[in-house]
C-alpha cells in the first residue's frame, strides 16, 4: 500500500515518526489489550512489523520474500510450538 493511503478498516492507523505516513494494520482477531503486532508496507514493498503497545519503538524490516517465507511457515504450523 502506498505511503499515506488511508486504511480501509478501523484496524489501520497512521502515525508520525520515522515511519510516519504509513498505514499500520493489525489482525482483526487482535484484542484491544495491546497484545498485538502491527504491519505496514513501504513504498518499496518491504514489510514493517512493530509492537502495537510501542508505536514509536523498534521496527523490524523484512523483504516481501522474507515475509512470505515466514507466513508460509506459520500456515504450515512450523511455529505452533511457540503458542502451545
C-alpha positions in Angstrom: 0.0 0.0 0.0 1.5 3.4 -0.9 2.6 5.7 1.9 -0.1 8.0 3.1 -3.0 5.9 1.7 -5.9 5.6 4.1 -6.7 2.3 5.7 -9.9 0.7 4.5 -10.9 -0.5 8.0 -10.9 0.6 11.6 -7.7 -1.5 12.4 -5.5 0.7 10.3 -3.8 3.8 11.7 -1.2 6.4 10.7 1.4 7.7 13.0 4.2 10.2 12.9 7.9 9.5 13.5 10.4 7.7 11.2 7.6 5.7 9.6 5.0 8.4 9.6 2.5 8.4 6.8 2.5 4.6 6.6 -0.7 2.8 7.3 -0.2 0.3 10.1 -2.6 -2.7 10.5 -3.2 -5.4 12.9 -5.2 -8.6 12.6 -8.9 -8.4 13.1 -8.5 -11.2 15.7 -6.3 -8.9 17.8 -7.5 -7.7 21.2 -7.7 -4.2 22.4 -5.4 -5.1 25.3 -2.2 -4.4 23.4 -1.0 -7.9 22.7 -0.7 -7.4 19.0 1.8 -6.9 16.2 1.1 -4.3 13.6 2.3 -4.4 9.9 2.9 -1.8 7.3 4.1 -1.8 3.7 6.7 0.7 2.5 6.7 2.3 -0.9 9.4 -0.2 -2.0 7.4 -3.2 -0.9 9.2 -4.0 2.3 7.0 -5.2 5.2 7.5 -3.5 8.6 6.5 -5.1 11.9 6.1 -3.4 15.3 4.7 -3.9 18.7 1.3 -2.2 18.9 2.0 -1.2 22.6 5.0 0.8 21.5 4.3 2.5 18.1 7.4 4.7 18.4 9.6 1.7 19.3 11.8 -0.5 17.2 10.5 -1.7 13.8 11.6 -5.0 12.1 12.0 -4.7 8.3 11.5 -7.7 6.0 11.6 -8.0 2.3 8.5 -9.4 0.7 10.3 -12.6 0.1 11.4 -13.0 3.7 7.9 -12.1 5.0 6.3 -14.6 2.6 8.6 -17.4 3.8 7.6 -16.7 7.4 3.8 -16.6 6.5 4.1 -19.8 4.7 5.9 -21.4 7.7 3.2 -20.2 10.0 0.4 -21.5 7.7 2.1 -25.0 7.9 2.3 -24.9 11.7 6.1 -24.6 12.0 5.7 -22.1 14.8 2.8 -23.5 16.7 5.0 -24.7 19.5 5.6 -21.0 20.4 2.0 -20.6 21.4 1.2 -24.0 22.9 
